[in-house]
């Protein structure tokens, strides 16, 4: 990727780190017993998935431009912050944090077998689903702390999707059209399988938040289509230029 593009992403991550939501932790988490049961079970698993150290991702990126590697460090730092935020929510509900779960173990082992491009594709599967998941928590959980945490993570996920899509756009831009179509088709199958698994694992919470199975399925599909268009079709969205964060007063790059 070009250094100028990566310098823009470095600026984005530094600005985003300085403009975080004020979360009223002193209020505690006040949810119904029914919501608490499904929220704890679901958030424990998402919290575990966000708590990695990024070692293998950094290792696979060791041959990339230094600007990308610096931006990647900031990306990983935000992911780890998400784990801390969810961990504090679990602490307020007096729920333990998981140390192991089979879905996280399989996901991590699969990613470690791949090079950077394929690892980013697998990573983006989780990021795209997380975008819809945390939007459901933001809109459907009647608790200020949970909603603010989910809103912060939702906001960050927009930047994460755009950042890694910019990387993939450059990584695949010299591939022939037919090869990009094949990769994208296989990626879609992987994504849809993950959607089914997430619904089976977290569907009870999503239903409590007012999300039906068909709504989750189609919403995730719309997210995938936008990201895939950016990664393989050269579309402008999602990208740094298309990222809008008016609540944080983020300015878009000037198009000359």
N, C-alpha and C positions, 0 to 999 in steps of 0.2 A: 504494500500500500504506500501511497505517496506520503512523504513526511508532512506536507501541509495539512492533509486530511487528518493524520494522527495528532498533529498539534492541536487541531480543533477539538478532537476528542479528549485530549489531556485537559484543555480548558474547560470542557463540559464537566468532566468528572471532578475537577477541583472546585468549580462553582457549585455543583450539586452537593458536594460534601459540606460546603459552607452554608447551605440553605436547606436545613432539615426541619421537619415538622415538630412542633412542640406537642409532646404526648403527655397528657395529665396522668402520670403513673399513680399519683396519690389517690386518685379516685378508685383504684382497684378495678377488677373485672366483675361486673354484675350481670350475669346471664341466668336464664332459667336452668333448672337441673337437667331438663331434656337437652337443651342447647349445650350445656357444659359437657355432658357425656360425649357427644359427637365431636364437639370442638376440640377437646383435649386429645382424643384419639387421632383426629386428622392432623392437628397442628404439630403433634409430636413427630409425625412422620415427615412433614414438610420441614420442620426445624432441623431434623437430622440431615436431610438432603442438602440443606444450605450451609452446613457447618464444616465442609471440607476445607483443606488448607490450600488447594489449588496446585499442589506439587506437580502432578502429571500434566496439567494444562500448561504450566510454565515450562516444563521440560519439553513438551512438544512444540512450544513456541520459541525455543531457544535460537532457532535459525532465522527468525523474523526480524524486521527492522526494530531498532531500539525504541522508537516511538511507540510502536504497537505493544511491545513488551511492557513499557511503562504504563500505558493505558490499561493493559490487561491486569497489571497489579492493582490498579484502582478499581477495576471491575470486580476482581476477586474480593477486595476489601469491602465493597458494598454488599456482595453476597454474604460475607461473614457478618456484616452488620445486621442483615436480615435475620440470620440465625440468632443473634443476640436479642433482637426485638421480639421474635417469637419465643425465645427462651424466657424473657421477662414476663410475657403474657402467661406462659405455663407456670412460672413461679408464683404469679399472683393468684392463679387458680390452684396452687399447691399440688401441681402435677409434676411428676418426674420427667426428665428428658431422656429420650431413648439413646442407647449407645449402639444399637444395631437393629436393622430391619432388613428382611430379605430383598425387598424391592430396591432399597438404597444400595445394598451389597451388589446386586446384579447390575444395576445402572453404572456403578463405579467400575466394576470389573470390565464391563463391555467398553466403556470409554477408554480404559487404559490400553486396550489392544489396538487403538486406532492412531493414525496420524492427526495433525492439527485440524485439517479441513473436516475430516469425518468426526472428530471429537467435538468440534464446534457445532456441526449438524445435530449430533446427539444432545449436546447441551441446550441448543435452541428448542428442541422438543420439550424439554422441561420448562424452559423460560416461557414459551408460548402458552402452555397449559397453566403455568403459575399466574400469568396475566389474567386469565379468565377466573381462576380460583380466588385470587385475592380481590378481584372486582366483586365477586359474589359475597365475600366476607365484608367488604366495605359497604355494600348496599344492603346486606341482609342480616347482619348481626346487630342487635339493639344494645350496643355498648360502646361508649365513647373511645375507650382505650383500644379495643379491638379494631374499630373502624379507622382510627388514626394510624395505627400500625399498618393495616391493610392498605390504606390510601398511600402511605409512604412507599410501601413495597410496589404497589401498582405503578406509581410514578417512576420509580427506578427501573422497573421492568421495561417500560417504553424505551428508555435510554439503552438498556442492555440489548434489547432486540435490534435497535438501530445500529449500535456499535458493531455487533457481530455480523449483522447483515452487510454492513459496509466492507468488513473483512472478506466475507464470502463473495461479494460482488467482484472484488479485485482478484480473489483467488481463482475464480472460475471464468473470468472474462475471456480468456484465450481458449477455453474449451469449445469444441464445435457444438452447434445447437443440439444435435441428436444426443450427444453425451450428457449435456445439461438436462435434457428432457428425461433421460433414463435415471440420472441421479435424483432428480426432483421427484420422479415417480416412486422410486424406492423409499425416498425420505417420507413421502406422503403416507405410504403403507406403515412405516415405522411410527409415524406420528399418530395415525388412527388407532393402531394397536395400543399405544400409550394412553390415548384418550379413553379407550374402553377400560383399561386397567385402572386409571385414576377414578373413573366413575364407579367401578366396582368397589374400590377402596375408600373413596371419599363421598360417595353419592348420598349417604345419609345426612352429612353436614350440608351438602349443596342443596338438598331438598329442604332442609330446615331454613336455608337462606332464600328459598323461593325459586330455585333453579330446577327446571325439569330436565330429564335426560336428553330430550330432543333439542332443547334450547342450548344446553351445554355442548352437544355434538356440533350443532351448526355454528354457534359462536366461535368455537375453537377452529372450525373450518375456515371461517372468515379471517381469523388472525393468521392462520397458516398461509392462506392465499396472498395476503399482503406481504408477509415476510418472504415467501417463495418468489414473488414477483420482483422484490428487491434483490434477492440473492442471485437469481438465475436469469432474470429478464431485464436487468438494468433499470428497473423502475425507480423513481425518485423516492418512493415511500416503502419502508421506513428508512430515513437517513437523518443525518444531523440537520440538514436543511429543512426537513419536514417535521422535526421535533418541536413541539410547542409546550412551553411551560410558563404560562403567564403568571401563575401564582408565585413563581420564583424569579420573575423578571428576567428570564433567559432571552437573549436576543438571538435571532437567526443570523447566519452568515449573510453578508451582502452579496447578491448575485450581480455580477458585472455584465 
